[in-house]
Amino acid sequence: MQVILTCLLIAVYSVSQDRAILAGAANDRQATASIPVPAAKVIEIVSRYFQGLPDYKPGDLITRQQVEPLLPQMKKQGISTEELQQIVADLIDGNSFLARELHAPAGRKFMRRIAHYPEAYDRLDRLLQLPDGRRIVRRLVRGPGGEKMLEYLTKAPGGRVLGNMLSKDSEKKEFNRPTGKIYTEEMLINRLEQLLARRTKAGKDEPLSAKSGEVSPRESGNWQVGKGLREIVGRGVF
């Protein structure tokens, strides 16, 4: 069974791709006016920090070691030590197999081809939980057309069916679900925004775990507005 599924993973090929259109800078400036000041400051700090990293592009896999220098500044913005510890725990270690593969020269090319697929990093992480996971991921990263397998797994109806089949061989049986980890700059900002928004709503300073709520960052009222601010920071409008 494992051999058959491995063959399916390497053989499946899909060619559809959609790209989102960025909003205009003028509309973005208007949208950012409604973002709470603490959240806006966090977005600016994080975005400018990642802009300064060498060989970094938005959507790249980020690691624990890359984010750790940001922690003191996040604490100044009201994120508690307990919350920061949870964020650190949810980041990928820079010495992990996934980080080493994607940050190698060939891996960076692959990473930037799959970054716009929904939950692409989650799927790679799930693949690593398979008995033959490392060999599969390495072949996808280094072999031709590997990004098409990720497109299939994340966007095609058949990809979900295949994911259900693979769940039988994975450790946690949840192949099609997000892992809950933080893989990108955007996901880090979403987590920080969510913590600040929930604290503001609660009207108190006790730590609030982002994982304990049922509302995802993308469902929160400020997510789209926050995205507009991130795009403005990325274009150097500030």
C-alpha positions in Angstrom: 0.0 0.0 0.0 2.8 2.4 0.9 4.6 1.7 -2.3 1.4 2.4 -4.3 0.8 5.7 -2.5 4.4 6.8 -2.9 4.2 6.1 -6.7 1.0 8.2 -6.8 2.7 11.1 -5.0 5.5 11.2 -7.5 3.4 10.6 -10.6 0.4 12.9 -10.1 0.7 16.1 -12.2 -1.6 19.0 -12.3 -1.2 22.3 -14.2 -3.8 24.8 -13.0 -2.7 27.9 -11.1 -4.4 31.1 -9.9 -2.8 34.2 -8.7 -4.4 36.9 -6.5 -4.4 40.6 -7.6 -3.0 43.1 -5.1 -5.1 46.1 -4.2 -4.0 49.6 -5.2 -1.8 51.6 -2.8 -4.4 54.3 -2.3 -7.0 51.9 -1.2 -4.6 50.2 1.0 -3.7 53.5 2.8 -7.4 54.1 3.4 -7.9 50.5 4.7 -5.1 50.7 7.2 -6.7 53.6 9.0 -9.0 51.2 10.9 -6.3 48.9 12.2 -5.7 49.3 15.9 -2.4 51.0 16.7 -0.7 48.1 18.5 -1.5 45.7 15.6 -0.3 48.2 13.0 3.0 48.6 14.9 3.5 44.9 15.1 2.9 44.5 11.3 5.4 47.3 10.6 8.1 45.9 12.9 7.8 42.3 11.6 7.5 43.3 7.9 10.6 45.6 8.1 12.6 43.0 10.0 12.0 40.3 7.3 12.7 42.8 4.5 16.2 43.1 6.0 17.0 39.4 6.0 19.3 38.3 3.2 17.9 36.2 0.4 14.4 36.4 1.8 11.1 36.8 -0.1 7.5 37.0 1.3 6.1 33.5 1.5 9.4 31.8 2.3 9.5 29.3 5.1 10.6 31.1 8.3 12.4 29.4 11.2 12.6 29.7 15.0 16.1 31.1 14.8 15.1 33.8 12.3 12.2 35.0 14.6 14.0 34.9 17.9 15.6 38.3 17.5 12.1 39.8 17.1 10.8 38.5 20.5 12.0 41.5 22.7 10.2 43.9 20.4 7.1 41.8 20.4 7.1 41.8 24.2 7.3 45.6 24.2 4.1 45.6 22.0 2.2 43.7 24.7 2.7 40.0 23.8 3.3 38.1 27.0 6.3 35.8 27.7 3.9 32.8 27.7 2.4 33.7 24.4 5.9 34.2 22.8 7.0 30.8 24.1 4.0 29.3 22.3 4.9 31.1 19.1 8.4 29.9 19.3 7.2 26.3 19.9 5.0 26.5 16.8 7.9 27.7 14.5 10.0 25.3 12.4 13.5 24.7 13.7 16.2 25.9 11.3 18.0 22.6 11.7 14.9 20.5 10.8 14.8 18.4 7.7 12.2 20.6 6.1 14.1 23.8 6.8 17.3 22.4 5.5 15.7 21.1 2.3 13.8 24.3 1.5 16.7 26.7 2.4 19.2 24.9 0.2 19.7 26.6 -3.3 17.5 24.0 -5.1 15.0 24.0 -2.3 14.5 27.8 -2.4 13.5 27.6 -6.1 10.9 24.9 -5.2 9.8 26.8 -2.1 9.0 29.9 -4.1 7.1 28.0 -6.7 4.8 26.4 -4.0 4.5 29.3 -1.6 1.2 30.6 -3.1 -0.5 27.2 -2.8 -2.9 27.1 0.2 -1.3 25.1 3.1 1.6 23.9 1.0 4.0 23.8 3.9 1.4 22.0 6.0 1.2 19.3 3.4 5.0 19.0 3.2 5.1 18.6 6.9 2.4 16.0 6.8 4.3 14.1 4.1 7.3 13.9 6.4 5.1 12.0 8.9 4.8 9.1 6.4 7.0 6.1 6.9 8.9 7.1 3.7 8.3 10.8 4.2 11.9 12.1 3.9 12.5 10.4 0.6 9.2 11.6 -0.8 9.8 15.2 0.2 13.4 15.2 -1.1 12.2 13.8 -4.5 9.5 16.5 -4.7 12.0 19.3 -3.7 14.8 18.2 -6.0 13.1 16.4 -8.8 11.3 17.9 -11.8 7.7 18.9 -11.5 7.5 18.4 -7.7 5.6 21.7 -7.3 2.8 20.2 -9.3 2.3 17.5 -6.7 1.8 20.2 -4.1 -0.6 22.0 -6.4 -2.6 18.8 -6.7 -2.6 18.0 -3.0 -3.7 21.6 -2.0 -6.1 22.6 -4.8 -7.5 19.6 -6.7 -10.5 17.6 -5.4 -8.5 14.4 -6.0 -5.8 15.8 -3.8 -8.1 15.7 -0.8 -9.0 12.1 -1.7 -5.4 11.2 -1.9 -4.8 13.0 1.4 -7.5 10.8 3.1 -5.7 7.7 1.8 -2.4 9.0 3.1 -3.9 9.7 6.5 -4.0 6.0 7.0 -0.2 5.9 6.9 0.6 9.1 8.7 1.1 9.3 12.5 -1.7 11.7 13.3 -4.3 10.7 10.6 -5.0 14.3 9.7 -3.2 14.8 6.4 -5.6 17.3 4.9 -5.8 19.5 8.0 -3.4 22.4 8.9 -0.7 21.5 11.4 -1.2 24.6 13.5 2.5 25.6 13.0 3.7 29.0 11.9 5.5 28.6 8.5 5.6 32.1 7.0 5.9 35.8 7.9 2.2 36.3 7.1 1.2 33.4 9.5 3.4 35.0 12.2 1.7 38.3 11.8 -1.7 36.7 11.8 -0.9 35.0 15.1 0.3 38.2 16.7 -2.7 40.2 15.4 -5.1 37.6 16.7 -3.5 37.7 20.2 -3.7 41.5 20.3 -7.3 41.6 19.0 -8.5 39.0 21.5 -6.8 40.8 24.4 -8.4 44.1 23.3 -11.8 42.4 23.1 -11.3 40.8 26.5 -10.2 44.1 28.0 -7.6 42.5 30.2 -3.9 41.7 30.2 -4.0 37.9 30.9 -2.2 35.8 28.2 -4.7 34.5 25.6 -3.6 31.4 23.7 -4.2 31.9 19.9 -4.9 28.1 19.6 -7.7 28.1 22.2 -10.1 30.1 20.1 -12.4 28.8 17.3 -12.0 31.9 15.0 -9.1 31.6 12.6 -6.9 34.7 11.8 -8.4 34.9 8.3 -11.9 35.0 9.7 -11.2 37.9 12.0 -12.4 41.4 11.1 -9.0 42.9 10.7 -7.3 40.2 8.6 -8.0 41.7 5.2 -7.2 45.2 6.4 -4.0 43.9 8.0 -3.1 42.3 4.7 -3.4 45.7 3.0 -1.0 47.2 5.5 1.5 44.4 5.0 1.5 45.1 1.3 2.0 48.8 1.9 5.0 48.1 4.1 6.4 45.7 1.5 6.2 48.5 -1.1 7.9 51.0 1.2 4.9 53.4 1.2 5.5 54.3 4.9 
